[in-house]
Amino acid sequence: MPEGDSVWRAAAQLHAALAGHRLTRSDLRTPRLATVDLTTRTTLNVVPRGKHLLARFTGADDATGTTAAAEGLTLHSHLRMDGAWHVFPAGAKWHGGPAHEIRAILGTETHTAVGYRLPVLELIRTADEAKVVGHLGPDLLGPDWDAETAAANLAATPERPLGEALLDQRNLAGIGNIYKCELCFLAQVTPWTPVGALPRTTLPRLAAAAHRLLAANIGGPYPRRNTTGSRRRGQDLFVYGRVHRPCLRCGTPVREAPQDARPTYWCPRCQSGPTP
């Protein structure tokens, strides 16, 4: 399930393979982009913005000199639940899913980037990126990260359940369902606790913890997402995915219920507050 750290790693991989190289292959397999050809352009960079990916390209080498050709373009994609980008050496066999799930192919002389199951894929002017990501709050892994602003955004809707507020990318960008559950556990409250019921100091600490957790999971020798600090098998996460299994702190069986149509996990002993 892609969250901010996963998207950051995907952007880094795409950037390493494409940035500074002229595209030799361009195949965007959505009806609106089926006739688009990017092979006259060079990739400037690939950057994450929350859970969005922005691949930026130079203006085209177009003999007509038209304004449209000269404009920089951005390929905007969002992975949502199961989308993925994979990078392969040129000529290597692709393995990311069946061919009918491929939505984008970007190739250079040395690498090919293949996007599978991308629910969002659109080409926009680079100057218009704010139209697709301008609504996002501070990016947990971006240069604009600001814990105070993130905490203030969360506090702006005191009646809202904390779990829903954490998932709202307008408050802070990069948290998905896994980190939502883990952060609520660390705050020792259930995801259904109204934001306004939390002590005043909780939200700034929670924002700082979110940044710390995502930053700790973007690299290093352990590929599995980890929030506990334990390297024992099966102890990477405190509560997420552990329904009926013992809480790693107190041993109480972890519970699960839907919140906003997503499976949500909590420990009934370690976390206080309302439940479904």
N, C-alpha and C positions, 0 to 999 in steps of 0.2 A: 504494500500500500504506500504509494509515494507521499512523503511529507516534505517539509522544507529541506531537511538534510539530504534526502534522496534526490530532490530536484537540484540542489547545489552540486552534488557529485555528478549528476548527468550533465549539467552545464559545463563543469570543469572538463569532463571527458570530451564533450563536443568541441569545446574551445581548443583543447590541445590538438584535436585532429583536424579542425577546419580553419581556425583563425590564421589569416595571412596567406591563405591558399586560394587560388582561383578554382571555381567549381567547374568540373568537367562533366558532371551529370546532375540533372535536376528532374525529379519526377514527383509531383505533388498529386496524390490520388484522392482528391475530393472534387466534386463537380465544379465548384466555383474556381478552382485553381488548376484544372486539368490542362489548360493551354499555356500556363505560365512557364517561362523558360528563364532560369537564373544562371545559366552556364556562362554568361558573359560577365558575371560579377565575382568579386572576391569577398570572402567572409572577413568582416572586421573583428567581431567578437561574438561570443555566446554568453549571456549572463542570465542568472536566475533573478526572479522578483517574486518573493514569497514562493508560491507553488506554480508560478508561470515561468516559461522559458522564452527568451528573446534572442533569436539569431539574427545578427545585423549584417547587411551586405552593402557594398559600395554601389554607386551609380553604375549603370551599364556602360560598356564600351560601345556606344551606338553612333554610327557615322552620321545619323540624321541630326544629332545634337539636340533632340527634343528634351523638354523639361522633364517629362515622365521618365525617360531613360536615365537622366542625370541624378534623379532623386535616390537617396539611400532607402533601402527597404528593410523591413524586419519581418521575419517569419515567427509568428507568435503561436506557441503550442501550450497546452495544458494537459497533464497526464491523468487527472482525476483519479479514478479508482485503480485502473490496471493498465494505463498507457505506459509506454517505455520507449526510450531511444537506446539503440545499440550501435557501437562503432566497431568496424571490422577492417583489417588490412585489405587494401585493394586486391581483388581476386579471390579473397577467402570466401568460404561458404557461410551464408547467413544462418543464424539460429536464434530467433526471437519469437517465432510463431509461424503459423502458416502464411503463405503468400497473400491470401485474401485479406489478412489483417494489416498489411503494410499500407500506411497512409502517406509516407514521405521518404524519399531517397535523395540524399545530398552526397555527391561524390567528388573527390579530388584525385590527383595522380597517386596518392599514397593511402587514402582511407575512404571508406564509405560509411556514412551515418544513415541508419534505417530507423524510421519511427513506426512503431506498431501500436495499433488500437488507440490512436490519438483522437479523443472526442472533440478537441478544439484544435483547429489548424487554420490559420488565416494569415494573409500577407497584407501588411499595412505600411504606410510611409513611416520611416523611423521618427520623423517629426511628430507623428500622431500616436506614439506609444502611450501617452497619458490616457488615451481613450480606452485602453484595455487594462492598464495597471494603475492608473492615477487614483483610483478609489481605495487602493490598499493602504493599510496602516504601516507603521514602521516594520521593515523587513528584519526578522530575527537574525539573519545571516548576511545582511547587506550593510553598505556604508551608511545608510540612513537610520540604523538602529538607534532607538532612543527609548530607554526603559520608562522614563517619566511620562512621555507621550502615550506609550502603550498602556500604562497603568491608568492614566486619565481617560483614555478611550474606553477601557473596561468599566470604569466607574461611572461613565455617562449614562448607563442604563441599569440603575440599582435593582430594579425588579427582575432583571433577566437572570436565568440560571447560569451559574459560572461555566458549566460545560459548553453551553451554547455561545456564550460570550467569547470563550477562548477559540472556538472554531470560526468565529466571524472574522474573516480576513481584513475587514475594514478596521478592526481594532489593533491587530498585530498579525503580520503575514508570515505563514510558515507552519502553523500548528495544524495537525490532522488529528484523527480520532485516537491514535495511540498516545501521542503526547498529551492530549486532553485528559485522558484517564490517568496517566502517570502524574501529571501536574496536580490534579485534584487530590490524588493520594498524598503527594508530598505536602500539600497545603492542609491535609487532614480534614477535608470536608468533602461531602458528596458532590457530584456534578450538578445536582438539582438545587444546591444551595444558592439563594439569591445573592447576587454580587453585593448588594447593599447590606447584607447580614454579616459580611466579613469584617474583621478588625481593620482599621485604617491602614495598618502597615503591611497587610497581607498582599495586596495587589502589586506594589512595587517589588516585593520579594519574589512573587510569582513570576512577574515579567523577567526579572533577572535570572531566575531559575530556568525559565524557558530558553532564554538565550544561551545559558551555560550548557544545558542538555543538548540542544541542537548543534552547538559548536563542537561539543565533545564527540559527536557522532558523524562528523563529515570526513573523518579520515582515521588513521591509526591502524594498528595491526589486527583489530577485531572487526570484521565486516558486519556482524550482527548489531542491530540497534540495541543500546544498553542504557538503562537509566538507574540501575541499582549499584553499579560499581563492582558487582560480583562477576567473576569469570567462570563460575560453576555452571555446568550445563543445565539449562532450564530455569536459570535465575537471572536472566537478562532484564526482565521487566517485573515491576512490583505487582501489578494487577491485570494489565491488559492480556486478554486471552487465557486467563487463569481461572475461569469459572469452575467452581466446586473444588479447586485445588487450594491448599493452605496458603494464607497470607504469609509472605516472607518475614514479616515482623512479628505477628502475634499468633499465627497458626490457624486463625479463623477461616473457614471456607470463603473464597471470593465469590461475590454475587454478580449477576449480569442482568441488565434490562435495557430496552431501547431508549435512546434519547435522540430526538430529531431523526428517527428512523435508522440510527446507527447503534450497534451493540456497544454497551457502556458497562464498564467493570468498576467495582469498588469493594472495599473491605468494610463490612458493617460494624466492625469494632474499632478500627483505626480512624475511620472517617465519620464525622458527625454531620447531621443535617438531614433534610427531607429525602425520601426515596419514593419511587413510584408506588 
